[in-house]
Amino acid sequence: MPTLKEIKGRIASVRSTLKITSAMKLVSSAKLRKAQNAIEAMRPYREKLAGILAAVMPSVPGDVALELLSARQQAGAKVLVIAISSNSSLCGGFNSAVIAKTAEVLAANPGADLWPVGRKIADAFKKAGYPAAADRSVLAEHPSYDAAADMVEQAMSYSAVYLVYNHFVSTSLQVPVCEPLYSADDFKVDEDALTPDIIIEPSPAELIRSLYPKVLKLKAYTALLDSNAAEHAARTVAMQTATDNGENLLQELTLQYNKGRQQKITSEILDLAGAQA
């Protein structure tokens, strides 16, 4: 049975921890709002670019899409997996989920290369024989379009590239996903977006050749922003849960301390009463 001094020490420790978890929850909430704003700010540009591609695509010769996709099929080229995690822990199952998803993708693509983005996934797969070729941990915490574009340009020599990350659905739900960086779906025509009267110089094919690399870079940047938002959402929920559990524990310890203190006082009164008798 713990002494009153030990219980009092635990109460002080829990109160100190509660200050930390509460502060981390507030910080994560603020970062989550900032990450959501970044995605919202990028959405008009992404939608406009998709609209341009959909409008121009019917005027492009059918072999252009094949040319852009087959350009990746180089002799000896391999599959690349770009997996995004966080740099720190205390975010629930965020990192374990993307690590498990990455292991699944690597198992389905034997011999694939792995580019980890984030210290947690880099450390996890370093033990499994996948050392990081470069330190991309800064991208996990501070997504940058220029850095994402540079990473995509370096990845273009691979025959297939997969992005593995946690998709932000809501504050309470983040889903690990795997999506190809480039695929035939990028060249689907949206019938509702067609505007056949557009005059394009020098040609629709040249426009597509120029815009398609930007589509790939934007897709990678979107994945980084999405993962960043999911990380802050997961940490917000984890710190809220930790705070709730801490408050419950604090109530239990306080009750235990008060009962012990009452018993001690009662025992002292009985000892005094017995001594007088």
N, C-alpha and C positions, 0 to 999 in steps of 0.2 A: 504494500500500500504506500503510494507516494506521500511524502511529508508535505505540510502546508508550504514550506519554503520551495520545494520542488514544483508544486503546482503553480505557485506565484511566478516562478521563473518561466514556466511554460506559457503562462498567460502573457507575460511580457514578450516572449519570443513570437507568439502568434500575432500579437498586436503589431510588432515590428514587421512581420511578414505581410500582414494585411496592408500596411502602408505601401509596401513595394508592389504587391499585385494590383492594388487600386491605381497606383500611378502608372504602371505598365498598361493597364486596361485603357486609361485615358489617352496615353500616348499612341497606342495601337489604333484606337478609334479615330484619332485625328489623322494618322497616316492613312487609314482606310478611306476616309473622306477625300484626302488628297489623291489617292490612287484612283478612286472612282471618278473624280473630276478629270483626271488625265485621260481616262478611257473615253469619257463623254466628249472631251475636247477633240479627240482624234476621230470620233465616229463620223462627223460630217465629211471630213477628208476621205475617209475610207469608203463611205457610201458614194461620194462623187466619183472617185476613181473607178469603183465597180460599175457605176453607171456609164462612164466613158467606154470601158472595155466592152460592156454589153451592147452599147450602141454601135461600136465600130466593128465588132466581131463578124457580123454577117457580110461585111465588105472585104474581109480578109480571106485570101486563098486558104483552102483546107489544109495545105501542107505546112503552113506556118506554125500551127500548134504542134504538129508532129516534129517540126524542126526544133522548136524551143525545148520540147520535152526530150527528144532523142539526143540533143546536144549533151545531156547529162550522161548518156550511156557510153562512157569512154572505156577504152580497153583497160582492164585491171582496176577500174573504179569500184569502190565498195559502198556499203551502206553506212550512214552516219546517224547516230542518235544524239540529239541535243536535249539534255535533261536539266530541268530547272528546279532548284530547291531554294531553301533559305540559307543564310549564313549563320543563324543562331537557332537555338531551341526554344522551349517554352511556348510552343504553338500547337499543342495537341498532337494529332496524328498527321499533320501536314506533311512532314518530311518522310515519315515511314510509308505513307500512301504513294508518293511519287517515286520513292526508291523501289517499292514493290512493282509498280507499273513499269519502271525502267528495266528491271530484271526480267519481266515478262517479255518486253520488246526485244531485249538482247537475246533471250532464249529462242525467240522466233526468227532471229537473224544472226546465225552463228558467224563469227568473224567480224561483226560490225565494230566500227570505232565509236567511242563515246566521248562527247565533249560535255563535261559537267559544268553547270552554271550555278554556283552556290557551294559554300564550303561543306555543308552537311552531306550532299550527295557525292561530292568529290572525295571526302574522307571515307564514306561508306564503300565506294567502288574501288578506291585505291587498295583496300584490303583484299578485294576480289580480283585484283590484277588489271584494273583499268586506271592507270595513273593519268591525271589531268595533263593534257598537252600544253595548256596555258591557264593562267589564273584569271577566271572570268567572274570571280565572286562579287566584284563591284556591280555587275549587271543585275544580280539578284536583289540588291538593296536599292540601287539607283539606276533603273532602266534608262537607256539612252538610245535614241534612234540611230545616231552615228555609229555607236559601238555595235548595235544590232546589225546595221548595214554592212559593216566591216566583217562581222562574223559570217553573214550570209555569203559575201563574196568569197571568203575562204572555203566555204562549204560547197561551192558550185561545182567542184571537181568530182563530187560523189554522185553515184548513179541514183541514189535515193537518200533523202534526209527526212528524219522523223523528229518532230518536236513533242517532248513529253513534259507535261506540267500540270499543275492543279488549276482547274477552271473555276473561276469565281461565279457561283450561282446565286448565293445569298450570304448574308453574314453567318448563318448557321450551316451552310452547305457548300463544300468545295469538292469537286469531282476530278480525280486524276484522268487525264485524257492523253491520247497519242494521235497526232495528225501529221500527214505528209506535208513537207514544206512546199513541194510542187507536185501537181497532179493534173490529170485531164479535166477535172472538175473546174479548174480555173478558167477553162475556155468554153464553159456552157453559156448559151445565149439566153438572156432574159427577154422574152417576147414583149413584155410590158415596157421595157426600156428602149426599144428600138426607135431611132430617129434617122430614117434613111436619107433625109435631105442634107445631111452634114457633108461639107466639102473639106477634105483632109489633105494637107500637104506635109511631106512629100507623097505619102501613101498610107493607107490603113495598116499595111503590113509593117512599115517602118515604125509607125506609132506603137503598135503592139510590141515590137521588139524592144522599144525604148521603155515602155511602161511596165512590161512584165517583170523585169528585175526589181522595180520599185514595189510591185505587188508582193514579191517574196520577202523583201526587206520589211515591208509593213506588217506582213504576217508574223515574222519573227518578233518584231517590236511589240505587236499586240499580245503575243504569248508571254513576253516578259512583263508587260503591264498587268495582264490577267493573273499571272502567278503572284505578282507583288500584292495585288488587291486580295487575293485568296489567302496569302500569308498573314496579312494584317487582320483579316476577318477571323482566321483561325486563332491567332494570338489573342484577339479581343475576347472571343468566346472562352478560351482556355483560362485567361486571367479572371474573367467574370466567374467561371466555375470555381477557380481556386479561391477567389474572394468569398463566395457564398459558403464554401466548405470551411474556410477559416473562421467566418463569423459563427457558424454552427458549432465548431470546435471551441471557440471562445466562450460561447454560452454554456457549453457543457463543463468546461474547466472552471468557469466562474461559479456555477452551481455547486460543483464538487468542492471548490475552495470554501464557499460559504457554509456548506454542510460540515466540512471538517473543522472550520473555525467555531461553528456553533457547538459541535461535539466537544471540542477542547474546552470551551467556556463552561459548558454543562458539567464536564468532568472535574474542572477546577472548583466549581461551586459545590459539587457533591463531596469533594475531598475536604473543603473547608467546613462544611456542615458535619461531616463525620469526625473531624478533629475536635470540633466544639463539643460534640456529644461525648 
